[in-house]
Amino acid sequence: MLANPIPWPDGARCAVAITWDMDADSGLNWYNPDRADNLVASQSQTRYGPLIAIPRLVKLLKERGMRQTFFIPGWCIETYPAAIDALLSGDNEIALHGYIHERPNELSAEDELYWLQRGIESFRKHIGVRPRGWRAPSFAFSKHSLGYLIGEGFFYDSSLMGDDVPYRLRHESGTLIELPCDMALDDWPHYMHNRDFRTMMPIASPRRAGEVFRAEFDSAWRHGALWVGVWHPFVSGRLSKLDAVVDLIDYMQAKGGVWFATCEEIARHVQALIDAGTWQPREERLPLYDSPIPALKKR
């Protein structure tokens, strides 16, 4: 069914990247700049991520011999350095997720670059290197984002949803590897219930979300696709939801033929195939067009 199937390492049937967006209370402050200090319940909900869920995840991953990718805003790196150090102690990948969960496609071009560079500097100061991977907060990738990311030396992005396997984004200034995800594999629409975020999803058993995650995995395994989970420590790091995550990993491992990898490992594999000439990704040039498109104009 895939028009351009990718060969995965060691003959694996599919690749799985379990990724976490450790937003903590960054978005709470970005979306509520004048009253976040008074939203104490929401502070406690979001800070559960770095304070409770991250140590729990680090321990779990070490026990299982797994490494995963954590997309983290620069402000969270500054504010929760112990959580970052804990993740690094487990050799997990840290990638950038904005500075304070700003939405790039709601900013001016100048402001988008300002917040991107501020996030990069926070990352560099604590981790000692520049970030290689990026996910736009709220998937809010703008028409300027690709050029900025290439200009700042990023290697891959995981914000877009345009394929079932990795593909390449081309800009006049260069290219970037895209590791596509999908809203079905984001825990936010399944679980998030918080008035201060203006998101009131119906509360349901993790079993229901697990059915969706498993169905998406089964199809990825059957067809040779890439499966990218997009989860949040303060959401899926809670007890019953994390139990469901563990059950899903057990299911994937029992099925066999799965390459569990960080996002950077997958991007490096894609680049190695390109360099060897053994596989070429589909390519998409951005930006696609300027708005309003001509078809909207009256004749």
Backbone as CSV, one residue per row, in Angstrom:
resi,resn,N_x,N_y,N_z,CA_x,CA_y,CA_z,C_x,C_y,C_z
1,MET,0.818,-1.216,0.000,0.000,0.000,0.000,0.857,1.275,0.000
2,LEU,2.069,1.215,0.579,2.951,2.380,0.547,3.567,2.520,-0.843
3,ALA,3.531,3.715,-1.387,4.086,3.936,-2.716,5.608,3.919,-2.716
4,ASN,6.215,4.269,-1.579,7.675,4.372,-1.505,8.156,3.777,-0.184
5,PRO,8.048,2.454,0.000,8.415,1.844,1.283,9.893,2.031,1.592
6,ILE,10.183,2.268,2.850,11.556,2.500,3.286,12.116,1.226,3.907
7,PRO,13.350,0.855,3.610,13.957,-0.286,4.289,14.411,0.105,5.702
8,TRP,13.900,-0.593,6.690,14.278,-0.328,8.073,15.462,-1.209,8.466
9,PRO,16.221,-0.828,9.479,17.403,-1.608,9.871,17.067,-3.055,10.237
10,ASP,17.965,-3.956,9.875,17.873,-5.373,10.232,16.559,-6.009,9.785
11,GLY,15.984,-5.490,8.717,14.762,-6.074,8.183,13.530,-5.857,9.031
12,ALA,13.543,-4.841,9.907,12.382,-4.569,10.762,11.150,-4.264,9.919
13,ARG,9.990,-4.639,10.438,8.735,-4.391,9.741,8.323,-2.922,9.801
14,CYS,8.659,-2.259,10.893,8.286,-0.851,11.053,9.229,-0.207,12.052
15,ALA,9.171,1.113,12.127,9.937,1.867,13.116,8.968,2.543,14.079
16,VAL,9.337,2.552,15.354,8.525,3.178,16.396,9.371,4.191,17.145
17,ALA,8.904,5.427,17.174,9.516,6.478,17.984,8.481,6.940,19.004
18,ILE,8.719,6.607,20.252,7.849,7.095,21.330,8.443,8.413,21.802
19,THR,7.722,9.485,21.586,8.237,10.813,21.910,7.350,11.485,22.949
20,TRP,7.969,12.374,23.707,7.287,13.081,24.785,7.522,14.577,24.650
21,ASP,6.473,15.362,24.728,6.583,16.825,24.744,6.487,17.283,26.201
22,MET,7.630,17.613,26.815,7.627,18.003,28.222,7.371,19.504,28.330
23,ASP,6.101,19.876,28.195,5.711,21.287,28.203,5.716,21.893,29.599
24,ALA,5.457,21.062,30.615,5.261,21.567,31.976,4.270,22.740,31.935
25,ASP,4.582,23.836,32.627,3.659,24.973,32.675,4.037,26.077,31.695
26,SER,4.826,25.741,30.676,5.196,26.759,29.685,3.976,27.283,28.942
27,GLY,3.179,26.369,28.395,1.995,26.787,27.659,0.987,27.512,28.532
28,LEU,0.900,27.093,29.786,-0.018,27.762,30.713,0.326,29.244,30.804
29,ASN,1.617,29.555,30.840,2.050,30.950,30.910,1.914,31.665,29.574
30,TRP,2.180,30.962,28.476,2.062,31.613,27.160,0.614,31.982,26.853
31,TYR,-0.312,31.081,27.161,-1.714,31.310,26.822,-2.437,32.143,27.872
32,ASN,-1.866,32.251,29.073,-2.483,33.019,30.164,-1.429,33.918,30.806
33,PRO,-0.835,34.826,30.060,0.328,35.567,30.570,0.037,36.442,31.775
34,ASP,-1.203,36.887,31.920,-1.520,37.807,33.009,-2.170,37.140,34.213
35,ARG,-2.443,35.839,34.110,-3.126,35.200,35.224,-2.638,33.796,35.534
36,ALA,-1.578,33.353,34.885,-1.075,32.001,35.154,-0.668,31.837,36.611
37,ASP,-0.227,32.936,37.252,0.181,32.842,38.657,-0.975,32.490,39.578
38,ASN,-2.206,32.707,39.098,-3.382,32.432,39.921,-4.078,31.134,39.529
39,LEU,-3.558,30.436,38.529,-4.149,29.174,38.073,-3.405,28.024,38.746
40,VAL,-3.556,27.943,40.048,-2.693,27.063,40.844,-2.980,25.586,40.578
41,ALA,-4.231,25.235,40.359,-4.537,23.831,40.057,-3.896,23.416,38.736
42,SER,-3.971,24.294,37.744,-3.349,23.983,36.457,-1.827,23.959,36.569
43,GLN,-1.275,24.825,37.411,0.166,24.745,37.674,0.527,23.350,38.196
44,SER,-0.258,22.870,39.126,0.061,21.568,39.726,-0.101,20.445,38.701
45,GLN,-1.116,20.555,37.845,-1.325,19.526,36.828,-0.153,19.463,35.855
46,THR,0.307,20.618,35.387,1.346,20.632,34.365,2.732,20.363,34.947
47,ARG,2.975,20.811,36.171,4.275,20.571,36.809,4.442,19.117,37.252
48,TYR,3.358,18.380,37.265,3.441,16.939,37.506,4.410,16.302,36.510
49,GLY,4.490,16.873,35.319,5.375,16.329,34.290,6.824,16.256,34.727
50,PRO,7.481,17.416,34.920,8.896,17.357,35.297,9.155,16.844,36.704
51,LEU,8.214,17.060,37.626,8.471,16.711,39.023,8.180,15.251,39.350
52,ILE,7.142,14.683,38.763,6.723,13.321,39.095,6.910,12.365,37.921
53,ALA,6.407,12.739,36.760,6.411,11.808,35.625,7.807,11.567,35.057
54,ILE,8.622,12.596,34.960,9.948,12.410,34.358,10.805,11.441,35.172
55,PRO,10.940,11.593,36.490,11.699,10.581,37.241,11.120,9.173,37.061
56,ARG,9.811,9.072,36.980,9.158,7.773,36.775,9.526,7.202,35.401
57,LEU,9.490,8.045,34.377,9.824,7.594,33.024,11.295,7.213,32.910
58,VAL,12.168,8.000,33.512,13.599,7.694,33.463,13.861,6.319,34.057
59,LYS,13.257,6.046,35.199,13.433,4.743,35.855,12.894,3.616,34.970
60,LEU,11.712,3.817,34.405,11.093,2.800,33.559,11.948,2.511,32.328
61,LEU,12.438,3.557,31.679,13.223,3.368,30.466,14.559,2.682,30.768
62,LYS,15.171,3.043,31.877,16.415,2.380,32.250,16.177,0.896,32.509
63,GLU,15.090,0.576,33.197,14.773,-0.835,33.475,14.560,-1.626,32.193
64,ARG,14.021,-0.973,31.186,13.698,-1.664,29.933,14.805,-1.521,28.879
65,GLY,15.848,-0.788,29.205,16.923,-0.601,28.251,16.497,0.169,27.022
66,MET,15.608,1.141,27.199,15.083,1.922,26.086,15.538,3.375,26.189
67,ARG,15.645,4.007,25.028,15.918,5.438,24.925,14.807,6.062,24.103
68,GLN,14.336,7.226,24.527,13.260,7.880,23.805,13.592,9.355,23.594
69,THR,12.767,10.028,22.806,13.003,11.432,22.457,12.052,12.318,23.256
70,PHE,12.615,13.375,23.838,11.841,14.332,24.622,12.002,15.713,23.994
71,PHE,10.899,16.259,23.506,10.884,17.608,22.943,10.555,18.582,24.079
72,ILE,11.441,19.549,24.314,11.327,20.369,25.519,11.523,21.844,25.182
73,PRO,10.606,22.709,25.620,10.800,24.149,25.414,12.017,24.662,26.189
74,GLY,12.652,25.695,25.637,13.830,26.256,26.293,13.550,26.736,27.700
75,TRP,12.388,27.344,27.917,12.039,27.824,29.261,11.977,26.681,30.252
76,CYS,11.510,25.518,29.803,11.437,24.355,30.692,12.831,23.817,31.005
77,ILE,13.748,23.925,30.052,15.130,23.537,30.317,15.711,24.436,31.409
78,GLU,15.413,25.730,31.342,15.896,26.671,32.356,15.238,26.433,33.713
79,THR,13.949,26.106,33.693,13.153,26.064,34.917,13.237,24.721,35.630
80,TYR,13.445,23.647,34.877,13.466,22.299,35.461,14.757,21.568,35.081
81,PRO,15.900,22.106,35.461,17.164,21.489,35.056,17.346,20.073,35.602
82,ALA,16.784,19.775,36.766,16.938,18.429,37.323,16.261,17.393,36.434
83,ALA,15.115,17.741,35.861,14.424,16.815,34.954,15.258,16.576,33.695
84,ILE,15.889,17.637,33.185,16.729,17.493,31.996,17.920,16.593,32.296
85,ASP,18.553,16.816,33.439,19.711,16.001,33.806,19.322,14.539,34.005
86,ALA,18.127,14.313,34.560,17.663,12.938,34.733,17.482,12.255,33.379
87,LEU,16.904,12.961,32.426,16.723,12.396,31.088,18.068,12.101,30.430
88,LEU,19.002,13.018,30.564,20.322,12.807,29.984,21.054,11.648,30.643
89,SER,20.787,11.423,31.927,21.442,10.305,32.618,21.023,8.966,32.033
90,GLY,19.857,8.928,31.409,19.386,7.711,30.752,19.714,7.688,29.273
91,ASP,20.531,8.641,28.809,20.956,8.723,27.415,19.774,8.926,26.468
92,ASN,18.738,9.598,26.956,17.605,9.930,26.091,17.957,11.123,25.217
93,GLU,17.248,11.243,24.105,17.462,12.380,23.215,16.635,13.565,23.688
94,ILE,17.260,14.732,23.744,16.552,15.979,24.018,16.493,16.768,22.714
95,ALA,15.315,17.178,22.315,15.117,18.007,21.133,14.341,19.252,21.551
96,LEU,14.293,20.238,20.676,13.718,21.534,21.044,12.246,21.632,20.664
97,HIS,11.501,22.357,21.497,10.042,22.484,21.350,9.636,23.928,21.617
98,GLY,10.341,24.860,20.939,10.058,26.267,21.166,10.776,26.791,22.392
99,TYR,10.416,27.998,22.798,10.987,28.550,24.035,9.992,28.442,25.185
100,ILE,8.766,28.949,24.975,7.780,28.876,26.058,6.422,28.447,25.476
101,HIS,6.505,27.501,24.557,5.348,26.909,23.884,4.564,27.938,23.075
102,GLU,5.292,28.903,22.525,4.689,29.871,21.610,4.273,29.162,20.321
103,ARG,3.245,29.660,19.671,2.797,29.083,18.409,3.395,29.877,17.252
104,PRO,4.383,29.308,16.551,5.080,30.074,15.517,4.170,30.653,14.445
105,ASN,3.131,29.920,14.041,2.314,30.434,12.934,1.298,31.483,13.380
106,GLU,1.376,31.890,14.640,0.568,33.014,15.116,1.438,34.239,15.406
107,LEU,2.737,34.138,15.071,3.681,35.211,15.345,4.098,35.887,14.040
108,SER,4.647,37.087,14.146,5.291,37.704,12.992,6.550,36.903,12.667
109,ALA,7.052,37.053,11.458,8.280,36.351,11.072,9.426,36.714,12.014
110,GLU,9.507,37.970,12.390,10.589,38.420,13.267,10.462,37.813,14.654
111,ASP,9.242,37.771,15.188,9.050,37.205,16.521,9.281,35.704,16.524
112,GLU,8.887,35.026,15.446,9.129,33.588,15.387,10.626,33.299,15.487
113,LEU,11.438,34.046,14.750,12.881,33.827,14.790,13.451,34.172,16.164
114,TYR,12.921,35.227,16.790,13.390,35.598,18.130,13.190,34.466,19.120
115,TRP,11.993,33.886,19.167,11.717,32.831,20.148,12.479,31.556,19.809
116,LEU,12.638,31.264,18.522,13.430,30.097,18.128,14.863,30.240,18.624
117,GLN,15.459,31.375,18.375,16.850,31.565,18.782,16.999,31.618,20.295
118,ARG,15.994,32.126,20.977,16.053,32.138,22.443,15.990,30.709,22.982
119,GLY,15.149,29.872,22.363,15.083,28.469,22.766,16.395,27.745,22.502
120,ILE,17.002,28.009,21.348,18.281,27.381,21.011,19.340,27.750,22.041
121,GLU,19.372,29.008,22.443,20.376,29.439,23.409,20.165,28.774,24.767
122,SER,18.929,28.617,25.206,18.662,27.912,26.467,19.118,26.470,26.375
123,PHE,18.858,25.857,25.260,19.267,24.468,25.014,20.794,24.362,25.064
124,ARG,21.465,25.246,24.341,22.923,25.192,24.255,23.581,25.420,25.605
125,LYS,23.049,26.362,26.383,23.656,26.679,27.678,23.618,25.494,28.626
126,HIS,22.514,24.749,28.635,22.398,23.653,29.601,22.972,22.353,29.063
127,ILE,22.742,22.057,27.805,23.101,20.746,27.266,24.477,20.759,26.615
128,GLY,24.928,21.931,26.203,26.285,22.046,25.695,26.431,21.911,24.200
129,VAL,25.359,21.615,23.512,25.364,21.531,22.045,24.098,22.203,21.529
130,ARG,24.057,22.448,20.248,22.860,22.999,19.632,21.881,21.865,19.336
131,PRO,20.597,22.143,19.356,19.615,21.082,19.088,19.659,20.619,17.642
132,ARG,19.371,19.330,17.443,19.326,18.747,16.104,17.890,18.524,15.642
133,GLY,16.982,18.335,16.614,15.599,18.031,16.283,14.644,19.087,16.790
134,TRP,13.481,19.173,16.134,12.495,20.218,16.441,11.094,19.664,16.283
135,ARG,10.224,20.058,17.181,8.783,19.919,16.979,8.148,21.249,17.341
136,ALA,7.370,21.803,16.443,6.726,23.083,16.704,5.678,22.918,17.801
137,PRO,5.647,23.811,18.790,4.582,23.751,19.782,3.211,23.751,19.116
138,SER,2.353,22.872,19.562,1.002,22.735,19.006,1.023,22.443,17.510
139,PHE,2.114,21.867,17.008,2.278,21.573,15.574,2.168,22.844,14.720
140,ALA,2.407,24.015,15.308,2.136,25.291,14.635,3.324,25.720,13.766
141,PHE,3.675,24.881,12.833,4.756,25.120,11.876,4.302,26.206,10.901
142,SER,5.081,27.254,10.744,4.664,28.361,9.886,5.333,28.271,8.513
143,LYS,4.949,29.156,7.623,5.573,29.175,6.293,7.020,29.664,6.363
144,HIS,7.408,30.255,7.490,8.789,30.692,7.678,9.631,29.650,8.413
145,SER,8.988,28.680,9.049,9.701,27.780,9.963,10.820,27.008,9.284
146,LEU,10.554,26.458,8.113,11.545,25.608,7.464,12.840,26.372,7.194
147,GLY,12.731,27.559,6.651,13.928,28.342,6.379,14.696,28.667,7.646
148,TYR,13.974,29.002,8.706,14.641,29.312,9.976,15.348,28.080,10.539
149,LEU,14.679,26.915,10.493,15.276,25.697,11.048,16.532,25.307,10.281
150,ILE,16.474,25.395,8.960,17.662,25.087,8.157,18.780,26.076,8.477
151,GLY,18.424,27.337,8.590,19.420,28.359,8.890,20.089,28.166,10.237
152,GLU,19.369,27.566,11.186,19.918,27.347,12.524,20.547,25.965,12.677
153,GLY,20.633,25.213,11.589,21.374,23.957,11.618,20.617,22.744,12.115
154,PHE,19.293,22.772,12.088,18.528,21.597,12.511,18.650,20.490,11.458
155,PHE,18.542,19.261,11.917,18.686,18.080,11.065,17.328,17.490,10.684
156,TYR,16.377,17.533,11.616,15.061,16.960,11.335,13.975,17.735,12.057
157,ASP,12.761,17.545,11.582,11.551,18.082,12.205,10.557,16.942,12.398
158,SER,9.701,17.074,13.423,8.611,16.112,13.603,7.353,16.863,14.014
159,SER,6.895,17.745,13.114,5.701,18.559,13.362,4.599,18.304,12.353
160,LEU,4.958,17.778,11.184,4.018,17.720,10.072,3.421,16.324,9.930
161,MET,2.465,16.189,9.031,1.645,14.977,8.990,1.399,14.506,7.568
162,GLY,2.402,14.738,6.682,2.162,14.567,5.259,2.497,13.230,4.656
163,ASP,2.848,12.213,5.474,3.166,10.906,4.891,3.106,9.860,5.999
164,ASP,3.327,8.604,5.601,3.370,7.496,6.552,4.792,7.057,6.836
165,VAL,5.734,7.580,6.065,7.161,7.304,6.233,7.897,8.644,6.193
166,PRO,9.154,8.671,6.601,9.886,9.935,6.538,9.921,10.507,5.121
167,TYR,9.922,11.819,5.035,10.075,12.483,3.754,10.978,13.700,3.925
168,ARG,11.242,14.385,2.842,12.198,15.486,2.891,11.499,16.799,2.559
169,LEU,11.797,17.810,3.360,11.283,19.154,3.121,12.366,19.973,2.443
170,ARG,12.012,20.632,1.359,12.989,21.445,0.632,12.597,22.915,0.691
171,HIS,13.596,23.719,0.969,13.473,25.176,0.980,14.566,25.713,0.071
172,GLU,14.438,26.932,-0.371,15.465,27.498,-1.247,16.843,27.497,-0.587
173,SER,16.868,27.407,0.760,18.141,27.440,1.481,18.680,26.060,1.851
174,GLY,17.922,24.990,1.565,18.399,23.661,1.919,17.266,22.689,2.174
175,THR,17.570,21.579,2.861,16.573,20.540,3.114,16.583,20.116,4.577
176,LEU,15.497,19.467,4.972,15.323,18.962,6.333,14.564,17.649,6.247
177,ILE,14.922,16.684,7.060,14.196,15.422,7.099,12.962,15.589,7.978
178,GLU,11.836,15.141,7.479,10.576,15.207,8.224,10.188,13.818,8.712
179,LEU,9.942,13.700,10.019,9.448,12.469,10.621,7.982,12.704,10.980
180,PRO,7.068,12.315,10.092,5.663,12.708,10.264,4.983,12.008,11.432
181,CYS,4.080,12.735,12.033,3.255,12.191,13.115,1.788,12.338,12.715
182,ASP,0.884,12.087,13.645,-0.541,12.171,13.334,-1.298,12.452,14.624
183,MET,-2.368,13.226,14.530,-3.130,13.579,15.726,-3.681,12.358,16.457
184,ALA,-3.907,11.266,15.729,-4.434,10.055,16.375,-3.477,9.519,17.428
185,LEU,-2.167,9.813,17.265,-1.158,9.303,18.194,-0.721,10.348,19.212
186,ASP,-1.433,11.449,19.278,-1.206,12.483,20.288,-2.143,12.200,21.459
187,ASP,-1.610,12.207,22.682,-2.469,11.916,23.829,-3.386,13.080,24.189
188,TRP,-3.079,14.293,23.703,-3.863,15.488,24.071,-5.342,15.342,23.704
189,PRO,-5.691,15.012,22.439,-7.118,14.900,22.112,-7.812,13.710,22.774
190,HIS,-7.051,12.751,23.242,-7.658,11.601,23.915,-7.956,11.885,25.390
191,TYR,-7.078,12.651,26.039,-7.131,12.736,27.499,-7.310,14.130,28.087
192,MET,-6.859,15.176,27.413,-6.699,16.463,28.074,-8.041,17.070,28.474
193,HIS,-8.140,17.431,29.737,-9.374,18.010,30.287,-8.959,19.115,31.248
194,ASN,-9.019,20.367,30.772,-8.582,21.486,31.605,-9.185,22.773,31.049
195,ARG,-9.981,23.442,31.858,-10.654,24.667,31.409,-9.660,25.762,31.036
196,ASP,-8.550,25.832,31.759,-7.591,26.907,31.520,-6.885,26.767,30.179
197,PHE,-6.877,25.562,29.623,-6.345,25.342,28.280,-7.457,25.317,27.226
198,ARG,-8.684,25.543,27.683,-9.858,25.542,26.805,-9.984,24.214,26.049
199,THR,-9.631,23.152,26.743,-9.718,21.806,26.184,-10.438,20.925,27.187
200,MET,-11.612,20.440,26.810,-12.430,19.660,27.738,-12.815,18.345,27.074
201,MET,-11.823,17.480,26.869,-12.128,16.183,26.291,-12.867,15.328,27.311
202,PRO,-13.805,14.490,26.863,-14.528,13.636,27.798,-13.580,12.665,28.480
203,ILE,-13.737,12.516,29.772,-12.866,11.627,30.531,-13.272,10.180,30.251
204,ALA,-12.275,9.366,29.877,-12.547,7.974,29.519,-11.368,7.109,29.933
205,SER,-11.560,5.824,29.934,-10.519,4.871,30.278,-9.363,4.952,29.284
206,PRO,-8.116,4.789,29.747,-6.981,4.709,28.822,-7.119,3.577,27.816
207,ARG,-8.005,2.629,28.101,-8.228,1.530,27.162,-8.689,2.048,25.798
208,ARG,-9.508,3.094,25.819,-10.035,3.620,24.556,-8.929,4.244,23.722
209,ALA,-8.077,5.062,24.352,-6.945,5.628,23.625,-6.006,4.513,23.171
210,GLY,-5.821,3.533,24.044,-4.942,2.424,23.703,-5.400,1.667,22.467
211,GLU,-6.699,1.565,22.279,-7.223,0.897,21.080,-6.810,1.657,19.819
212,VAL,-6.841,2.977,19.889,-6.439,3.788,18.736,-4.943,3.631,18.486
213,PHE,-4.137,3.767,19.551,-2.691,3.648,19.397,-2.314,2.280,18.822
214,ARG,-2.992,1.236,19.300,-2.671,-0.123,18.846,-3.096,-0.329,17.390
215,ALA,-4.251,0.199,17.024,-4.711,0.058,15.637,-3.751,0.761,14.683
216,GLU,-3.274,1.943,15.069,-2.310,2.663,14.241,-1.004,1.881,14.134
217,PHE,-0.588,1.278,15.241,0.637,0.469,15.201,0.465,-0.755,14.314
218,ASP,-0.652,-1.437,14.439,-0.860,-2.641,13.628,-0.770,-2.325,12.140
219,SER,-1.312,-1.184,11.732,-1.232,-0.805,10.327,0.183,-0.406,9.937
220,ALA,0.885,0.292,10.823,2.280,0.634,10.544,3.111,-0.633,10.382
221,TRP,2.887,-1.606,11.231,3.626,-2.879,11.168,3.288,-3.630,9.883
222,ARG,2.015,-3.648,9.524,1.572,-4.385,8.338,2.163,-3.777,7.053
223,HIS,2.246,-2.450,7.004,2.620,-1.784,5.761,4.051,-1.243,5.750
224,GLY,4.761,-1.338,6.866,6.147,-0.872,6.883,6.320,0.606,7.136
225,ALA,5.431,1.185,7.919,5.422,2.633,8.109,6.203,3.057,9.358
226,LEU,6.173,4.347,9.605,6.760,4.957,10.792,5.637,5.302,11.765
227,TRP,5.796,4.907,13.015,4.810,5.171,14.071,5.458,6.122,15.070
228,VAL,4.892,7.322,15.208,5.455,8.323,16.120,4.401,8.705,17.153
229,GLY,4.596,8.283,18.384,3.708,8.693,19.468,4.078,10.086,19.956
230,VAL,3.071,10.901,20.225,3.284,12.275,20.708,2.567,12.404,22.050
231,TRP,3.323,12.214,23.110,2.724,12.157,24.440,3.323,13.209,25.362
232,HIS,2.625,13.517,26.431,3.039,14.547,27.371,3.211,13.914,28.752
233,PRO,4.327,14.162,29.419,4.536,13.543,30.732,3.440,13.842,31.752
234,PHE,2.885,15.061,31.725,1.849,15.354,32.721,0.491,14.766,32.336
235,VAL,0.416,14.185,31.152,-0.808,13.509,30.721,-0.603,11.995,30.786
236,SER,0.229,11.478,29.887,0.414,10.027,29.820,1.413,9.497,30.834
237,GLY,2.031,10.382,31.608,2.913,9.927,32.678,2.185,9.623,33.966
238,ARG,0.864,9.852,33.986,0.079,9.499,35.175,-0.178,7.989,35.220
239,LEU,-0.477,7.504,36.396,-0.399,6.066,36.659,-1.168,5.195,35.671
240,SER,-2.466,5.406,35.550,-3.244,4.497,34.704,-2.858,4.636,33.237
241,LYS,-2.541,5.856,32.827,-2.166,6.072,31.422,-0.787,5.491,31.127
242,LEU,0.125,5.601,32.091,1.441,5.011,31.883,1.367,3.489,31.902
243,ASP,0.484,2.931,32.717,0.245,1.482,32.650,-0.154,1.082,31.232
244,ALA,-1.008,1.903,30.600,-1.442,1.610,29.230,-0.277,1.735,28.246
245,VAL,0.622,2.689,28.489,1.811,2.826,27.648,2.672,1.575,27.742
246,VAL,2.885,1.101,28.965,3.692,-0.104,29.167,3.040,-1.307,28.479
247,ASP,1.732,-1.422,28.608,1.023,-2.522,27.937,1.213,-2.445,26.421
248,LEU,1.178,-1.232,25.874,1.349,-1.062,24.432,2.765,-1.455,23.999
249,ILE,3.762,-1.047,24.766,5.136,-1.423,24.446,5.297,-2.938,24.501
250,ASP,4.701,-3.571,25.516,4.755,-5.033,25.617,4.141,-5.682,24.371
251,TYR,3.031,-5.127,23.925,2.360,-5.665,22.737,3.254,-5.526,21.506
252,MET,3.866,-4.365,21.354,4.751,-4.130,20.209,5.939,-5.098,20.234
253,GLN,6.534,-5.257,21.406,7.690,-6.139,21.511,7.316,-7.588,21.255
254,ALA,6.148,-7.987,21.717,5.712,-9.369,21.501,5.428,-9.634,20.020
255,LYS,4.965,-8.618,19.324,4.673,-8.786,17.898,5.957,-8.999,17.100
256,GLY,7.032,-8.331,17.522,8.329,-8.529,16.906,8.512,-7.737,15.623
257,GLY,9.769,-7.658,15.174,10.063,-6.946,13.935,9.907,-5.448,14.036
258,VAL,10.080,-4.910,15.246,9.903,-3.474,15.473,11.248,-2.843,15.805
259,TRP,11.573,-1.787,15.103,12.767,-1.013,15.431,12.348,0.151,16.320
260,PHE,12.665,0.068,17.618,12.434,1.170,18.536,13.645,2.107,18.449
261,ALA,13.408,3.366,18.191,14.517,4.290,17.980,14.131,5.692,18.415
262,THR,15.145,6.500,18.683,14.904,7.928,18.894,14.676,8.585,17.536
263,CYS,14.168,9.786,17.578,13.930,10.492,16.314,15.231,10.756,15.570
264,GLU,16.273,11.123,16.307,17.531,11.400,15.609,18.087,10.126,14.980
265,GLU,17.949,8.988,15.640,18.406,7.737,15.044,17.663,7.446,13.739
266,ILE,16.371,7.703,13.723,15.596,7.467,12.501,16.029,8.437,11.412
267,ALA,16.213,9.703,11.763,16.645,10.689,10.775,18.026,10.338,10.224
268,ARG,18.921,9.861,11.086,20.251,9.461,10.608,20.152,8.263,9.664
269,HIS,19.255,7.322,9.965,19.055,6.179,9.078,18.563,6.646,7.705
270,VAL,17.621,7.568,7.705,17.103,8.104,6.442,18.229,8.767,5.650
271,GLN,19.032,9.572,6.327,20.116,10.267,5.634,21.146,9.285,5.091
272,ALA,21.416,8.218,5.838,22.372,7.213,5.369,21.864,6.526,4.104
273,LEU,20.562,6.253,4.043,19.991,5.649,2.834,20.114,6.600,1.647
274,ILE,19.851,7.873,1.893,19.964,8.876,0.830,21.408,8.940,0.327
275,ASP,22.338,9.000,1.278,23.751,9.129,0.905,24.237,7.905,0.124
276,ALA,23.706,6.726,0.486,24.121,5.492,-0.191,23.401,5.295,-1.521
277,GLY,22.368,6.077,-1.757,21.595,5.939,-2.988,20.691,4.728,-3.020
278,THR,20.390,4.158,-1.840,19.558,2.948,-1.791,18.074,3.252,-1.612
279,TRP,17.754,4.481,-1.230,16.349,4.882,-1.096,16.295,6.398,-1.122
280,GLN,15.277,6.914,-1.770,15.087,8.360,-1.831,13.710,8.713,-1.283
281,PRO,13.618,9.625,-0.337,12.311,10.004,0.195,11.536,10.877,-0.771
282,ARG,10.242,10.865,-0.612,9.425,11.856,-1.318,9.832,13.238,-0.819
283,GLU,9.770,14.214,-1.705,10.204,15.557,-1.344,9.064,16.552,-1.520
284,GLU,8.971,17.476,-0.600,7.954,18.516,-0.662,8.621,19.867,-0.452
285,ARG,8.317,20.790,-1.325,8.915,22.123,-1.232,7.986,23.052,-0.447
286,LEU,8.547,23.778,0.496,7.790,24.731,1.306,8.417,26.123,1.193
287,PRO,7.604,27.169,1.312,6.146,27.146,1.497,5.419,26.767,0.217
288,LEU,4.233,26.183,0.394,3.466,25.711,-0.753,2.915,26.859,-1.585
289,TYR,2.429,27.886,-0.913,1.842,29.032,-1.615,1.667,30.174,-0.629
290,ASP,1.361,31.345,-1.151,1.015,32.501,-0.337,-0.502,32.676,-0.355
291,SER,-1.028,33.094,0.754,-2.471,33.346,0.849,-2.762,34.830,0.642
292,PRO,-3.917,35.160,0.052,-4.936,34.232,-0.472,-4.498,33.643,-1.811
293,ILE,-4.867,32.376,-2.039,-4.525,31.754,-3.304,-5.331,32.417,-4.430
294,PRO,-4.826,32.413,-5.663,-5.521,33.093,-6.780,-6.941,32.615,-6.989
295,ALA,-7.224,31.338,-6.701,-8.563,30.801,-6.944,-9.637,31.493,-6.105
296,LEU,-9.227,32.160,-5.022,-10.194,32.841,-4.165,-10.580,34.228,-4.684
297,LYS,-9.839,34.697,-5.678,-10.136,36.035,-6.195,-11.293,35.967,-7.205
298,LYS,-12.132,36.975,-7.176,-13.227,37.039,-8.141,-12.695,37.376,-9.521
299,ARG,-13.301,36.763,-10.536,-12.877,37.033,-11.911,-13.430,38.354,-12.388
